[in-house]
Amino acid sequence: MAGMPEGGLPVRGSLVLPERELHWRFSRTSGPGGQGVNTTDSRVELSFDLARSLTVPEPLRERALTRLANRLVDGVLTVVASEHRSQLRNRDAARERLAAILRSAMAADPPKRRPTRPTAGSKRRRLDAKSRRSAIKRLRGRPEE
């Protein structure tokens, strides 16, 4: 079962969303197409109820809910894929997209920036460059007679 997508959707580390928490919808894709465009349901909508999921640990769920607040509808995250002609490839694209969105939403905050002071050498180099530039501009004037 390792490596098989049917076992669930791996998000990060040991967090794998079970297939029973993923809800699929299929419909006809929009746009131009050939004979098959009106008969095949190749557009894929993958929904995951983040707010009511029992699989996602509480701290990760809270972090994801706050970061994805503008993308959620009643706590449900929905991803759409219709760029491929086959439903199978759109299913894979939707799974990857959902995992990537959740992965970035659950990532830890970057460490706080600790402010530093400029070194004495960097101050000296900056002032030397300013005075050199000043001299160049001063020499551009009319020659004194």
C-alpha positions as CSV (number, residue, x, y, z in Angstrom):
1,M,0.0,0.0,0.0
2,A,3.0,2.3,0.3
3,G,3.2,4.9,-2.4
4,M,-0.4,4.2,-3.5
5,P,-2.6,7.3,-3.6
6,E,-5.8,5.2,-2.7
7,G,-4.5,4.9,0.9
8,G,-5.0,8.6,1.5
9,L,-3.4,11.9,0.8
10,P,0.0,12.5,2.4
11,V,0.3,16.1,3.5
12,R,3.4,16.4,5.7
13,G,5.4,14.0,7.9
14,S,3.0,11.4,9.3
15,L,-0.1,13.4,8.5
16,V,-2.1,11.5,5.8
17,L,-5.7,12.5,5.0
18,P,-7.8,9.4,4.7
19,E,-9.8,8.9,1.5
20,R,-13.1,9.0,3.4
21,E,-12.5,12.7,4.3
22,L,-12.0,13.7,0.7
23,H,-15.1,14.4,-1.3
24,W,-14.9,14.4,-5.1
25,R,-17.2,16.0,-7.7
26,F,-16.9,15.7,-11.5
27,S,-18.4,17.8,-14.2
28,R,-17.8,18.9,-17.7
29,T,-15.0,21.3,-18.3
30,S,-15.6,24.6,-19.9
31,G,-13.9,26.0,-23.0
32,P,-13.3,24.8,-26.5
33,G,-12.9,21.1,-27.3
34,G,-13.5,18.3,-29.7
35,Q,-16.1,15.6,-29.8
36,G,-15.3,14.4,-26.3
37,V,-15.7,17.8,-24.5
38,N,-19.5,17.5,-24.1
39,T,-19.5,13.9,-23.0
40,T,-16.7,13.4,-20.5
41,D,-16.7,14.7,-16.9
42,S,-13.0,15.6,-16.8
43,R,-13.3,18.6,-14.5
44,V,-12.5,17.6,-10.9
45,E,-13.5,19.3,-7.6
46,L,-11.8,18.0,-4.5
47,S,-13.2,19.1,-1.1
48,F,-11.8,18.6,2.3
49,D,-13.7,19.6,5.5
50,L,-10.8,21.1,7.4
51,A,-12.9,22.4,10.3
52,R,-14.5,19.1,11.2
53,S,-11.6,16.8,10.3
54,L,-10.6,14.3,13.0
55,T,-7.3,13.4,11.3
56,V,-5.6,16.8,11.5
57,P,-4.1,17.5,15.0
58,E,-5.7,20.5,16.8
59,P,-2.7,22.9,16.6
60,L,-2.2,22.3,12.9
61,R,-5.9,22.6,12.2
62,E,-6.1,26.0,14.0
63,R,-3.1,27.3,12.2
64,A,-4.5,26.2,8.8
65,L,-8.0,27.6,9.5
66,T,-6.6,31.0,10.3
67,R,-4.3,31.1,7.3
68,L,-6.9,29.8,4.9
69,A,-9.8,31.8,6.2
70,N,-10.4,33.6,2.9
71,R,-10.4,30.3,0.9
72,L,-12.7,28.3,3.1
73,V,-16.5,28.0,2.8
74,D,-18.0,26.8,6.1
75,G,-14.6,25.3,7.0
76,V,-14.4,23.3,3.7
77,L,-11.4,23.8,1.4
78,T,-12.2,23.1,-2.3
79,V,-9.7,22.7,-5.1
80,V,-10.6,22.5,-8.8
81,A,-8.5,21.0,-11.6
82,S,-9.5,21.0,-15.3
83,E,-6.3,21.6,-17.1
84,H,-5.9,18.1,-18.4
85,R,-8.1,16.2,-20.8
86,S,-8.3,13.1,-18.7
87,Q,-10.2,12.9,-15.4
88,L,-7.4,10.7,-13.9
89,R,-4.8,13.4,-14.5
90,N,-7.1,16.1,-13.2
91,R,-7.6,13.9,-10.1
92,D,-3.9,13.7,-9.5
93,A,-3.5,17.5,-10.1
94,A,-6.3,18.2,-7.6
95,R,-4.7,15.9,-5.0
96,E,-1.3,17.5,-5.4
97,R,-2.8,21.0,-5.2
98,L,-4.8,20.3,-2.0
99,A,-1.7,18.7,-0.4
100,A,0.5,21.7,-1.3
101,I,-2.1,24.3,0.0
102,L,-2.5,22.4,3.3
103,R,1.3,21.9,3.6
104,S,2.0,25.6,3.3
105,A,-0.9,26.5,5.6
106,M,0.3,24.2,8.3
107,A,4.0,25.1,8.1
108,A,5.6,26.6,11.2
109,D,6.1,30.4,11.3
110,P,9.6,31.5,10.3
111,P,11.8,32.5,13.2
112,K,11.5,36.1,14.3
113,R,14.1,38.5,12.9
114,R,16.5,39.7,15.5
115,P,17.5,43.3,14.7
116,T,21.2,43.8,14.3
117,R,23.4,46.9,14.2
118,P,25.7,47.8,11.3
119,T,29.3,47.0,12.0
120,A,32.0,49.7,12.2
121,G,33.5,48.5,8.9
122,S,30.2,48.7,7.1
123,K,29.6,52.3,8.4
124,R,33.1,53.3,7.3
125,R,32.6,51.7,3.8
126,R,29.3,53.5,3.3
127,L,30.7,56.9,4.3
128,D,33.8,56.4,2.1
129,A,31.5,55.6,-0.9
130,K,29.4,58.7,-0.2
131,S,32.5,60.9,0.0
132,R,33.9,59.4,-3.3
133,R,30.6,60.0,-5.0
134,S,30.4,63.5,-3.6
135,A,33.9,64.3,-5.0
136,I,32.9,63.0,-8.4
137,K,29.9,65.2,-8.5
138,R,31.9,68.2,-7.2
139,L,34.4,67.8,-10.1
140,R,31.6,67.9,-12.7
141,G,31.2,71.7,-12.2
142,R,32.7,74.4,-14.4
143,P,36.4,74.8,-14.0
144,E,37.4,77.7,-11.9
145,E,39.4,80.4,-13.7
